[in-house]
Amino acid sequence: MESRAGSTPPQTPLMRQDLEQSMVRHAINPLALSAFQRILLTTDGTVTEILEGFCGESIRLVKLFQEVSTLDRAMSSLELAWGQQVLRRNILLQGRMSLVNFIYAESAIALDRLDEPVRNGLIQSQKPIGLLILEQRIETFKEILDCGREPAGPLADYFQIDADASMIFRTYRMINKGHPIMVITEKFPESYFRDWDPTSPRGASAPASTGGPYEEDTREIQRIVAGLEPFVRREILGGKGDTALGPDAELLGGELVDSKGLFSLLGFIAERFGVRLDDDDLVAENFRTLGTIAGCIAKRRPRRSLRAD
């Protein structure tokens, strides 16, 4: 059948279809995520090995909770009826040298569908699931069930962030021989793996706490300005000028705060940087230049300091 003139060809998904469908449901723009965040969400491989490649250090598993329980109701994601046993556990993937917690994960595992070495390894060892699967050469497929963004809540303490800071999660089930063997939800702070390296002694662009307000980090400001500039020039200033805006360039003589573009900019800041500015932040001086906007964002971004305890 001939296509009609002017018709739009179907778009090729940027990421695997089950993941993109979840992102659409939760209004997450994959292009607003960093490359490594997209890798963590879409990978069908071993997350531990991917983290080790990114961090340059070995990753260890820290068990927070583990219990074998009998289902009192059916669990459709595992295709299990009530009365069957599952292993539930909550863990952290932590840098062995830096002691940084990179990812939190909770899982429900159908023990009777696992070979004995994997079953025993899950219960008795400190090895991540992916490593046990790899060691036993078990062929699996990961089907993504959901992906989204949520407040950190009680998990905030593990990552040294505020309780209302955003975390990105994905839930998937691992299938072997046509049957689901486990359902896993992985979560990490949205501020991770974006503009700063959490393995750095100072968190790269996250300066150490001095007990008072955080000092502005020049590299952090520069990165935020670089992220803001194309949007402001295109959407707020209507594409005026061929050269990039500097951090100290006046934005319409300070009139940006009075324009309809303010709320468009606030939406972009929330999506791109994970920051929602309070009413107290919405004053003209904070929006006079890209540098002042970046400084306001930097003060509101989730910060953390490394601890050895």
VODO-866209 format. One line per field, with one value per residue (C-alpha): x negated, y negated, z; residue number from 1; residue in three letters. Coordinates in steps of 0.2 Angstrom, whole numbers, plus 2048, in hexadecimal, padded with zeros to 3 digits. Last residue first. Layout:
east: c(X ...);
north: c(Y ...);
up: c(Z ...);
n: c(NUM ...);
res: c(ALA ...);
***
This chain:
east: c(763 757 762 763 76C 77D 786 797 799 7A0 790 78B 79B 79A 788 78D 79B 78E 781 78E 792 7A0 7AA 7A5 7A6 7B7 7BE 7C6 7BB 7C7 7D4 7CB 7C1 7C3 7B3 7B0 7A3 7AB 7BD 7BF 7B4 7BE 7CF 7C8 7C2 7D4 7DB 7CF 7D2 7E3 7D8 7D7 7C8 7BF 7C0 7AE 7A7 7AD 7A1 791 782 778 777 773 780 77B 779 785 791 7A4 7AB 7BB 7B4 7BD 7BF 7AF 7A2 7A9 7A9 798 790 798 78D 77D 781 784 773 76A 773 76D 75B 75A 761 76B 768 775 77D 777 76F 761 768 75D 760 76B 763 757 75F 751 746 74E 758 769 763 76D 778 783 77F 788 793 7A2 79E 79E 7AB 7AC 7BC 7BA 7C6 7BF 7C1 7CD 7D0 7CC 7BC 7B5 7BE 7B8 7C5 7C3 7C7 7BD 7BA 7B5 7B3 7B8 7B4 7C2 7B9 7AA 79A 78C 78E 792 79B 7A7 7AE 7BC 7C4 7BA 7C8 7CE 7C9 7CE 7CC 7D7 7D8 7C8 7C5 7B4 7AF 7A4 798 78F 77D 77B 76E 779 788 77E 777 787 78F 781 776 776 779 785 797 793 784 78F 79C 78F 786 797 79E 7AC 7BF 7C3 7BB 7C8 7BF 7C6 7BA 7B5 7A7 79E 790 780 77C 76B 75F 751 746 753 760 771 77F 78D 799 7AB 7B0 7C0 7BE 7CE 7D8 7E8 7F9 801 7FF 7EF 7EE 7E0 7E8 7F9 7F5 803 808 801 7F0 7E5 7D5 7C2 7BB 7AC 7AA 79C 78F 780 779 768 762 750 748 746 758 75F 758 75C 76E 770 769 776 784 782 789 79A 797 7A5 7A6 794 78F 79B 793 782 787 78F 7A1 7AB 7AB 7B4 7C3 7CD 7DF 7E3 7EE 7E2 7D3 7DC 7DF 7CD 7C7 7D2 7CC 7BA 7B2 7B3 7C2 7C3 7CF 7DD 7DD 7E7 7F4 7F1 7F6 800 7F6 7F9 800);
north: c(7EC 7E5 7D7 7CE 7BD 7BB 7AD 7AD 79E 78E 784 789 784 772 771 776 769 75C 761 762 750 745 754 755 742 741 74C 75D 766 762 76A 77A 781 793 79C 7AC 7A4 7A7 7AA 79D 790 793 790 780 77A 77C 773 765 764 75B 74C 741 74A 749 736 736 72B 738 745 73C 746 74B 75E 75B 75D 767 75E 75E 751 752 764 75E 757 763 773 773 769 76F 781 780 777 782 791 788 77C 78C 793 782 781 792 78F 77F 787 77C 77E 788 77E 782 792 792 79F 7A6 79F 7A9 7A6 7B4 7BE 7B8 7C7 7CC 7DB 7D2 7CA 7BB 7B4 7C3 7D4 7D0 7C1 7CC 7D6 7E9 7F7 809 813 826 834 846 857 853 862 864 86E 860 84F 840 834 821 812 802 7F3 7E1 7D8 7C6 7BC 7BB 7C4 7B9 7C2 7CB 7DB 7E8 7DB 7D6 7E8 7E3 7D8 7D7 7CE 7D7 7D9 7E6 7F7 806 818 81A 82C 832 842 84F 85D 865 866 86B 85D 851 854 853 842 83B 83F 836 840 83F 851 85C 85A 854 860 86F 86C 869 879 882 87E 871 874 879 869 85E 84D 83C 82E 81D 813 803 7FD 7F3 7F3 7EB 7F5 7ED 7FD 80B 800 805 80E 80E 81C 820 832 83D 850 857 866 86D 86D 861 863 85E 856 84B 83B 842 845 84F 84C 851 855 85E 855 857 847 83B 829 81C 827 81D 823 81E 815 814 804 7FA 7F2 7F4 805 80B 804 80E 81E 81C 818 829 828 825 812 806 7FC 7FC 7F7 7E9 7E2 7E4 7D9 7CC 7CA 7BC 7C5 7D3 7C7 7CD 7CA 7D9 7E3 7DE 7E4 7F5 7F6 7F2 800 80D 807 807 7F6 7E8 7F0 7EE 7E1 7E5 7DB 7CB 7C9 7BA 7C3 7D2 7E3 7EF 800);
up: c(925 917 912 901 900 8F8 8EE 8E7 8DB 8E3 8E5 8D3 8CC 8D3 8CD 8BC 8BB 8C1 8B4 8A6 8A9 8B1 8B8 8CA 8CB 8C5 8D3 8D2 8DF 8ED 8E3 8E4 8D5 8D0 8CC 8C3 8B7 8A6 8AA 8B8 8AF 89F 8A9 8B1 8A0 899 8A8 8A5 892 895 899 8A8 8B0 89F 89F 8A8 89A 88D 895 899 894 8A4 8A1 88E 881 871 861 853 85A 85D 85E 865 875 881 877 86C 876 887 881 87A 889 897 896 893 8A2 8AD 8A8 8AB 8BC 8C1 8BB 8C5 8D5 8E0 8F2 8FC 90A 91B 923 917 90C 8FE 8ED 8E0 8CF 8D0 8DE 8EA 8EA 8D9 8D8 8D7 8C6 8C2 8B4 8B1 8B9 8C9 8CB 8C7 8D6 8D3 8D3 8CD 8CE 8CC 8C8 8C7 8BF 8B1 8A6 893 896 8A1 8A3 8AE 8B3 8B2 8BC 8B9 8C4 8C4 8D4 8D7 8E7 8F3 901 8FE 8F9 902 8F7 904 90F 901 900 90C 900 8EF 8E6 8D6 8C4 8B7 8AF 8AE 8A8 89F 899 89C 893 89B 896 8A5 8A4 8B6 8B9 8B0 8BA 8CA 8C4 8BF 8D0 8D9 8E4 8F7 8F9 903 8FD 8EB 8E9 8EF 8E2 8D5 8D9 8DB 8CA 8CB 8C7 8D9 8E0 8D7 8DB 8E1 8E0 8E7 8E0 8E6 8DA 8DC 8EE 8F0 8FB 8F1 8F1 8EF 8E6 8EC 8E3 8F1 8F5 8F9 8F9 8F7 8F4 8EE 8F3 8EC 8F6 8EB 8D8 8CF 8BD 8C3 8BE 8C2 8D5 8DC 8EE 8FF 8F8 903 909 908 90F 90C 910 90F 906 900 8EF 8EA 8DB 8D4 8CF 8BF 8C2 8B0 8AD 8BE 8BC 8AC 8B4 8C2 8B6 8AD 89C 895 896 894 8A4 8A8 896 896 8A6 89E 88F 89A 89C 894 883 88B 88F 89D 89D 8A9 89C 88E 898 89A 888 884 88F 887 876 878 876 869 861 84E 84A 83E 82E 82E 820 815 805 809 809 7FB 800);
n: c(309 308 307 306 305 304 303 302 301 300 299 298 297 296 295 294 293 292 291 290 289 288 287 286 285 284 283 282 281 280 279 278 277 276 275 274 273 272 271 270 269 268 267 266 265 264 263 262 261 260 259 258 257 256 255 254 253 252 251 250 249 248 247 246 245 244 243 242 241 240 239 238 237 236 235 234 233 232 231 230 229 228 227 226 225 224 223 222 221 220 219 218 217 216 215 214 213 212 211 210 209 208 207 206 205 204 203 202 201 200 199 198 197 196 195 194 193 192 191 190 189 188 187 186 185 184 183 182 181 180 179 178 177 176 175 174 173 172 171 170 169 168 167 166 165 164 163 162 161 160 159 158 157 156 155 154 153 152 151 150 149 148 147 146 145 144 143 142 141 140 139 138 137 136 135 134 133 132 131 130 129 128 127 126 125 124 123 122 121 120 119 118 117 116 115 114 113 112 111 110 109 108 107 106 105 104 103 102 101 100 99 98 97 96 95 94 93 92 91 90 89 88 87 86 85 84 83 82 81 80 79 78 77 76 75 74 73 72 71 70 69 68 67 66 65 64 63 62 61 60 59 58 57 56 55 54 53 52 51 50 49 48 47 46 45 44 43 42 41 40 39 38 37 36 35 34 33 32 31 30 29 28 27 26 25 24 23 22 21 20 19 18 17 16 15 14 13 12 11 10 9 8 7 6 5 4 3 2 1);
res: c(ASP ALA ARG LEU SER ARG ARG PRO ARG ARG LYS ALA ILE CYS GLY ALA ILE THR GLY LEU THR ARG PHE ASN GLU ALA VAL LEU ASP ASP ASP ASP LEU ARG VAL GLY PHE ARG GLU ALA ILE PHE GLY LEU LEU SER PHE LEU GLY LYS SER ASP VAL LEU GLU GLY GLY LEU LEU GLU ALA ASP PRO GLY LEU ALA THR ASP GLY LYS GLY GLY LEU ILE GLU ARG ARG VAL PHE PRO GLU LEU GLY ALA VAL ILE ARG GLN ILE GLU ARG THR ASP GLU GLU TYR PRO GLY GLY THR SER ALA PRO ALA SER ALA GLY ARG PRO SER THR PRO ASP TRP ASP ARG PHE TYR SER GLU PRO PHE LYS GLU THR ILE VAL MET ILE PRO HIS GLY LYS ASN ILE MET ARG TYR THR ARG PHE ILE MET SER ALA ASP ALA ASP ILE GLN PHE TYR ASP ALA LEU PRO GLY ALA PRO GLU ARG GLY CYS ASP LEU ILE GLU LYS PHE THR GLU ILE ARG GLN GLU LEU ILE LEU LEU GLY ILE PRO LYS GLN SER GLN ILE LEU GLY ASN ARG VAL PRO GLU ASP LEU ARG ASP LEU ALA ILE ALA SER GLU ALA TYR ILE PHE ASN VAL LEU SER MET ARG GLY GLN LEU LEU ILE ASN ARG ARG LEU VAL GLN GLN GLY TRP ALA LEU GLU LEU SER SER MET ALA ARG ASP LEU THR SER VAL GLU GLN PHE LEU LYS VAL LEU ARG ILE SER GLU GLY CYS PHE GLY GLU LEU ILE GLU THR VAL THR GLY ASP THR THR LEU LEU ILE ARG GLN PHE ALA SER LEU ALA LEU PRO ASN ILE ALA HIS ARG VAL MET SER GLN GLU LEU ASP GLN ARG MET LEU PRO THR GLN PRO PRO THR SER GLY ALA ARG SER GLU MET);
***
